[in-house]
Amino acid sequence: MASLSLGLNLSRKKGATRTGAVERKNLITVCRFSVKTLIDRSCFETIDDSSPEFINFVSILEQILSHRLKGKKPPSLHHSFGAMLHHSY
């Protein structure tokens, strides 16, 4: 019985992880669209803090920051050189 509950917990964690990944991907997609809309609108008129496009962009950015989304970092050269020097002793 314990293995059954453990399996259910693992499937819930997988589902939550998958749901979180989909939500992050959707937020990034909506943010890209919002930036494009904001840039397009700025070509024709001045954007200020009361324009709907700007308010939409800021609210999406707030959601991204509240989810603590980060971009992918490239591998650090300093770290890889440190690892090589450490192992060469």
N, CA, C and O of each residue as an XYZ file, in Angstrom:
356
protein
N       0.819     -1.192      0.000
C       0.000      0.000      0.000
C       0.864      1.257      0.000
O       0.507      2.265     -0.610
N       2.019      1.187      0.699
C       2.902      2.353      0.760
C       3.490      2.654     -0.611
O       3.658      3.816     -0.979
N       3.804      1.597     -1.372
C       4.367      1.830     -2.704
C       3.343      2.470     -3.633
O       3.707      3.251     -4.513
N       2.077      2.149     -3.446
C       1.026      2.752     -4.257
C       0.919      4.245     -3.972
O       0.800      5.049     -4.896
N       0.960      4.618     -2.686
C       0.874      6.046     -2.348
C       2.127      6.780     -2.799
O       2.051      7.940     -3.203
N       3.285      6.115     -2.736
C       4.520      6.734     -3.212
C       4.436      6.983     -4.710
O       4.868      8.032     -5.187
N       3.888      6.036     -5.453
C       3.719      6.203     -6.895
C       2.777      7.339     -7.228
O       3.009      8.078     -8.185
N       1.717      7.489     -6.452
C       0.780      8.590     -6.679
C       1.441      9.932     -6.395
O       1.213     10.905     -7.114
N       2.264      9.985     -5.341
C       2.969     11.233     -5.028
C       3.937     11.603     -6.139
O       4.053     12.776     -6.494
N       4.635     10.610     -6.694
C       5.567     10.888     -7.788
C       4.830     11.378     -9.022
O       5.300     12.294     -9.697
N       3.680     10.783     -9.328
C       2.928     11.226    -10.504
C       2.372     12.627    -10.292
O       2.282     13.403    -11.243
N       1.997     12.963     -9.064
C       1.533     14.324     -8.780
C       2.666     15.322     -8.954
O       2.470     16.406     -9.502
N       3.865     14.947     -8.481
C       5.016     15.846     -8.624
C       5.352     16.052    -10.097
O       5.655     17.167    -10.522
N       5.297     14.964    -10.877
C       5.556     15.082    -12.314
C       4.525     15.983    -12.969
O       4.861     16.827    -13.800
N       3.265     15.799    -12.588
C       2.192     16.630    -13.138
C       2.369     18.083    -12.760
O       2.154     18.968    -13.588
N       2.759     18.346    -11.519
C       2.979     19.723    -11.075
C       4.166     20.340    -11.798
O       4.127     21.512    -12.173
N       5.221     19.556    -11.995
C       6.394     20.055    -12.715
C       6.038     20.367    -14.158
O       6.436     21.401    -14.694
N       5.287     19.470    -14.785
C       4.877     19.675    -16.175
C       3.972     20.896    -16.286
O       4.115     21.694    -17.212
N       3.045     21.044    -15.348
C       2.143     22.192    -15.353
C       2.930     23.481    -15.181
O       2.653     24.475    -15.853
N       3.911     23.469    -14.283
C       4.750     24.650    -14.078
C       5.544     24.998    -15.323
O       5.690     26.172    -15.661
N       6.058     23.985    -16.006
C       6.832     24.224    -17.223
C       5.954     24.816    -18.317
O       6.377     25.723    -19.033
N       4.741     24.309    -18.445
C       3.811     24.837    -19.450
C       3.445     26.280    -19.108
O       3.363     27.133    -19.991
N       3.227     26.543    -17.824
C       2.875     27.899    -17.411
C       4.018     28.877    -17.691
O       3.782     29.992    -18.155
N       5.253     28.458    -17.410
C       6.410     29.323    -17.698
C       6.535     29.582    -19.193
O       6.778     30.713    -19.615
N       6.369     28.531    -19.990
C       6.468     28.682    -21.447
C       5.398     29.632    -21.963
O       5.670     30.472    -22.821
N       4.179     29.501    -21.444
C       3.094     30.389    -21.860
C       3.369     31.836    -21.464
O       3.098     32.752    -22.240
N       3.903     32.049    -20.265
C       4.227     33.412    -19.834
C       5.268     34.047    -20.749
O       5.146     35.215    -21.117
N       6.280     33.289    -21.112
C       7.323     33.816    -21.997
C       6.740     34.125    -23.373
O       7.073     35.153    -23.964
N       5.883     33.263    -23.887
C       5.252     33.495    -25.190
C       4.392     34.748    -25.168
O       4.446     35.561    -26.091
N       3.597     34.905    -24.114
C       2.747     36.090    -23.993
C       3.605     37.344    -23.847
O       3.253     38.399    -24.374
N       4.719     37.237    -23.141
C       5.613     38.387    -22.986
C       6.210     38.797    -24.331
O       6.286     39.987    -24.639
N       6.626     37.835    -25.120
C       7.157     38.152    -26.456
C       6.116     38.881    -27.302
O       6.422     39.873    -27.963
N       4.889     38.379    -27.275
C       3.812     39.006    -28.030
C       3.550     40.423    -27.520
O       3.313     41.337    -28.309
N       3.591     40.599    -26.211
C       3.363     41.911    -25.607
C       4.454     42.902    -26.008
O       4.166     44.068    -26.282
N       5.692     42.444    -26.041
C       6.799     43.318    -26.451
C       6.634     43.721    -27.911
O       6.830     44.886    -28.260
N       6.275     42.767    -28.765
C       6.063     43.089    -30.180
C       4.939     44.107    -30.349
O       5.058     45.042    -31.140
N       3.855     43.924    -29.610
C       2.737     44.864    -29.676
C       3.154     46.243    -29.197
O       2.788     47.254    -29.796
N       3.916     46.282    -28.122
C       4.390     47.550    -27.573
C       5.300     48.269    -28.569
O       5.193     49.483    -28.739
N       6.182     47.539    -29.215
C       7.080     48.142    -30.210
C       6.291     48.625    -31.420
O       6.527     49.729    -31.913
N       5.360     47.814    -31.901
C       4.537     48.226    -33.045
C       3.751     49.493    -32.744
O       3.688     50.402    -33.572
N       3.158     49.553    -31.568
C       2.363     50.725    -31.187
C       3.253     51.957    -31.037
O       2.829     53.070    -31.350
N       4.476     51.765    -30.563
C       5.369     52.916    -30.366
C       5.828     53.520    -31.690
O       6.293     54.660    -31.721
N       5.703     52.768    -32.782
C       6.053     53.318    -34.095
C       5.048     54.380    -34.545
O       5.391     55.275    -35.317
N       3.818     54.278    -34.066
C       2.766     55.181    -34.513
C       2.414     56.266    -33.507
O       1.939     57.334    -33.892
N       2.638     56.009    -32.242
C       2.291     57.000    -31.220
C       3.216     56.859    -30.015
O       3.865     55.830    -29.825
N       3.259     57.894    -29.224
C       4.094     57.887    -28.033
C       3.457     56.998    -26.966
O       2.255     57.064    -26.711
N       4.281     56.180    -26.363
C       3.807     55.289    -25.306
C       4.112     55.940    -23.961
O       5.245     56.341    -23.696
N       3.091     56.040    -23.118
C       3.311     56.521    -21.759
C       2.784     55.474    -20.780
O       2.323     54.409    -21.190
N       2.854     55.777    -19.504
C       2.481     54.773    -18.512
C       0.982     54.520    -18.410
O       0.559     53.644    -17.655
N       0.177     55.264    -19.150
C      -1.266     55.013    -19.131
C      -1.752     54.262    -20.377
O      -2.941     53.969    -20.494
N      -0.852     53.953    -21.296
C      -1.281     53.241    -22.504
C      -1.569     51.772    -22.165
O      -0.863     51.176    -21.352
N      -2.596     51.192    -22.779
C      -2.977     49.801    -22.475
C      -1.869     48.794    -22.794
O      -1.715     47.799    -22.086
N      -1.102     49.045    -23.847
C      -0.024     48.123    -24.211
C       1.051     48.093    -23.134
O       1.572     47.033    -22.789
N       1.377     49.274    -22.605
C       2.398     49.349    -21.561
C       1.907     48.685    -20.272
O       2.655     47.958    -19.619
N       0.661     48.935    -19.915
C       0.094     48.327    -18.704
C       0.078     46.806    -18.834
O       0.379     46.098    -17.873
N      -0.268     46.304    -20.011
C      -0.261     44.865    -20.262
C       1.148     44.299    -20.130
O       1.346     43.263    -19.496
N       2.125     44.975    -20.727
C       3.510     44.520    -20.651
C       3.999     44.477    -19.209
O       4.626     43.502    -18.795
N       3.717     45.520    -18.448
C       4.181     45.582    -17.060
C       3.523     44.495    -16.211
O       4.174     43.913    -15.342
N       2.256     44.219    -16.449
C       1.588     43.167    -15.671
C       2.154     41.785    -16.007
O       2.288     40.938    -15.123
N       2.485     41.557    -17.276
C       3.104     40.282    -17.660
C       4.494     40.171    -17.053
O       4.876     39.110    -16.562
N       5.244     41.255    -17.085
C       6.576     41.258    -16.485
C       6.496     40.986    -14.982
O       7.338     40.277    -14.429
N       5.501     41.540    -14.339
C       5.297     41.291    -12.909
C       5.032     39.804    -12.651
O       5.545     39.241    -11.684
N       4.237     39.174    -13.508
C       3.969     37.745    -13.362
C       5.241     36.920    -13.546
O       5.481     35.959    -12.814
N       6.050     37.303    -14.527
C       7.301     36.587    -14.770
C       8.221     36.707    -13.564
O       8.818     35.720    -13.135
N       8.337     37.900    -13.022
C       9.205     38.092    -11.866
C       8.665     37.378    -10.629
O       9.443     36.889     -9.811
N       7.370     37.316    -10.488
C       6.805     36.616     -9.328
C       7.013     35.107     -9.430
O       7.054     34.419     -8.411
N       7.145     34.587    -10.652
C       7.437     33.166    -10.846
C       8.934     32.889    -10.811
O       9.363     31.737    -10.879
N       9.718     33.941    -10.706
C      11.190     33.849    -10.651
C      11.751     33.111    -11.858
O      12.611     32.240    -11.726
N      11.255     33.468    -13.030
C      11.753     32.842    -14.250
C      13.116     33.411    -14.588
O      13.350     34.613    -14.461
N      14.000     32.550    -15.014
C      15.346     32.956    -15.386
C      15.661     32.380    -16.759
O      15.153     31.329    -17.148
N      16.502     33.090    -17.471
C      16.950     32.570    -18.751
C      18.006     31.506    -18.541
O      18.530     31.345    -17.438
N      18.312     30.795    -19.583
C      19.358     29.785    -19.486
C      20.709     30.481    -19.518
O      20.962     31.327    -20.376
N      21.567     30.122    -18.583
C      22.900     30.717    -18.519
C      23.869     29.859    -19.325
O      23.814     28.630    -19.269
N      24.761     30.515    -20.079
C      25.786     29.738    -20.773
C      26.780     29.195    -19.751
O      26.921     29.767    -18.670
N      27.460     28.118    -20.069
C      28.428     27.579    -19.118
C      29.535     28.591    -18.847
O      29.982     29.296    -19.752
N      29.961     28.654    -17.621
C      30.981     29.608    -17.214
C      32.366     29.061    -17.537
O      32.679     27.917    -17.208
N      33.195     29.879    -18.183
C      34.569     29.463    -18.461
C      35.379     29.407    -17.178
O      36.237     28.539    -17.015
N      35.108     30.330    -16.269
C      35.845     30.361    -15.009
C      35.639     29.058    -14.247
O      36.587     28.507    -13.686
N      34.425     28.574    -14.224
C      34.123     27.341    -13.510
C      34.850     26.165    -14.167
O      35.423     25.329    -13.469
N      34.835     26.092    -15.490
C      35.461     24.953    -16.153
C      36.976     24.986    -16.001
O      37.599     23.933    -15.866
N      37.594     26.192    -16.020
C      39.033     26.272    -15.804
C      39.371     25.904    -14.366
O      40.380     25.246    -14.113
N      38.538     26.321    -13.430
C      38.755     25.968    -12.030
C      38.692     24.471    -11.828
O      39.476     23.911    -11.060
N      37.774     23.822    -12.504
C      37.639     22.374    -12.384
C      38.858     21.681    -12.986
O      39.324     20.681    -12.441
N      39.384     22.194    -14.103
C      40.558     21.590    -14.717
C      41.776     21.773    -13.821
O      42.554     20.837    -13.637
N      41.950     22.968    -13.263
C      43.105     23.212    -12.411
C      43.040     22.352    -11.154
O      44.063     21.852    -10.688
N      41.867     22.182    -10.617
C      41.713     21.383     -9.407
C      42.090     19.927     -9.672
O      42.728     19.291     -8.834
N      41.705     19.402    -10.817
C      41.966     17.999    -11.119
C      43.380     17.763    -11.638
O      43.825     16.616    -11.682
N      44.089     18.801    -12.027
C      45.429     18.602    -12.579
C      46.487     18.489    -11.491
O      47.642     18.195    -11.802
N      46.139     18.711    -10.231
C      47.144     18.598     -9.152
C      47.445     17.184     -8.871
O      48.263     16.889     -7.999
